[in-house]
Amino acid sequence: MAQFDWSRFSQKIYINTGIKQVYEAWTTGANLEKWFLRKAEFTIPGNSVRDSNSEIQRGDTYEWMWHGHPDTSKEQGVVTDANGYDRFRFVFGGAGVVTIQLKKMGAEVTELLLTQEQIPTDDKGKANYHVGCSTGWAFYLANIKSVLEGGHDLRNKNMAYTNVINS
């Protein structure tokens, strides 16, 4: 039996919309807040905050907050690639590097491949980043599909309900 690779995982989903719409869902703060985050703030090199409707660029840093978590629960990182069409990559705090790769499959079908790698392989990394992030991404990939295909946001936004898969 091959050794399990705790340092990375990939997840794929097909979304019934064009590649441009999927790319834009990942690359503006306003769009990220529609399916993924409670707050998505990007800072341009030089320390000015990027307009939430402006496309994220390589070198931008970010601060993210999620529904279902207090304001003290923030993630910070940097965008390392944003090619304007089919690839978006960022350092995901201490959890490694996430790459979003898109592929046009038909007139209105897009393949979204998410890969998280460089995950620490100590016990914390295995539990929190490999297992935890993999579970979280499975939900958020289903949610981006839901939002882009029909407008339904599946996230829990009620702080009274915590430790649920959809926040």
N, C-alpha and C positions, 0 to 999 in steps of 0.2 A: 504494500500500500504506500502510495506517495505521501510525503510529508505535507500537511496542510499549511498553506501560506497565509499566515495571520497578518501580513504586511499590506494586503490589498484585497479588494473585491470589486466586482463590476455588476451593474444592474442595467437592464435594457427594457424599454417600453416603446410601443408604437402609438403615435398620437395622430388622430385624424384631422390634421391641419397642416398648413404649409410650413416649410423650414424657417421662413422669416419670422412668423408668429412665435414659434418655439424659441428661436434665438432671442427675440426681443423680450420674452417672458423671463429670461435669465439675466438680461443685461441693462435693465434700468431699475432703479430703486422702487419706483412706483409699481412696476409690473411684478417685482419680487414680492411686494406686499399684498398682491392679489391672491397668491397661492402658497407662499412659503413663509414669509416673515411678518412680524408685527411692525418692525421698523427696520429699514435698510438704508443706511446712510453711507455714502461713499465720499472720500476726500481725495481731491486731485493733488498730485505732487505739488507742494508749495502751500498746502494746508487750507485751501478753500474748499468748501463743501460743494459737491457736484449737485446740480439741479436734479430732482428725483425723476424727471422725464428725459434726462440726457443720458445717452448711451455710455456705459462704463467703458473705461479704457485700461489698457495694460499699465501697471504702476499705481493705479488707484488703491487706496487702503479702504477698509470697510469696518463698520461696527453694526452688528446685527442683533436684534432681539426677537424672541418668539412669543406667540400667544401662549398662555398657560404657564408662563414663567415670569418672575419678578424682574424689574428693571436692573437689578444687580446681576442677572444672568445674561451676559453679553458674549458675543464671539467677535474676535477681531482677526483680521488677516489682510492679505494683499492679493490683488488680481495680477496673475502672471501672464495671461494670454486672453485676448478678446479680439478675434480676427474679423469681426463684423459680419460673419456669415454662418459658420458651422462649428466653431470651437471656442470654448470659454473655460478658463482654468484659474483656480485660486488656491492659496494656502489656507487651509481650514483650521486655523488656530493650531493647537497641539495635536490634532487628529490626522494630520497628513496633508496631502494635496488632492484636490478633486478636479477632475477633467470632465467636461461635458462635450461630447462629440455628437454632432447631428448628421444625419444622412437622409437625403430625399429619396423616398421609396416609390413615390407615385405623385400624381398631380397634387394631391392633398393628404399625403401620408408621410410622416417624418419619424425616423428611428432616432431615439434618444438613448445614447449609451453613456452612463455615468460610471466613472472609475475613481475609486478612492485608493490611494497608494501612499507609501512611505508612512504607514501607520506604525506607531511604536509597538513592539512585540512583547513588552512586559505584560504582567497580569492586568494592569489598568488599561493598557492599550487594547488588549484582546477583548476585555469586557466592555469598556466604555466606547471605544472607537470602532473596533471591528464589528462586534455584535450590535452595540447601541446605534452606531451610525447606519449600519446596514438596515436595521429595522426602521429607523427614522426615514432614510431615503426611500424605502419601499412605499411608505405612506405618502411622502411628498411627491414622488413620481406619479402615483395614482391621483394625487390631488391636482397636479399640473395638467394631467390628461383630462380630468373632470372639468376643471375651470376652462381650459382652452376648447374643449369640445362642446360644452353645454352651459357653462357659467356657474355650476354648483361648486361652492367652496366647502370642503368637508372638514375644515379645521374647527377645533373646539376653541372658542374665544372667551369662555366663561372661566374666570380665575377660581371659582368655587370647585371646579372639576380639575384635578391635577393627576399626574402620573397616568395619563391616557395616551394611546398611540397617536391620536390626531391633534396633538398640540406641541 
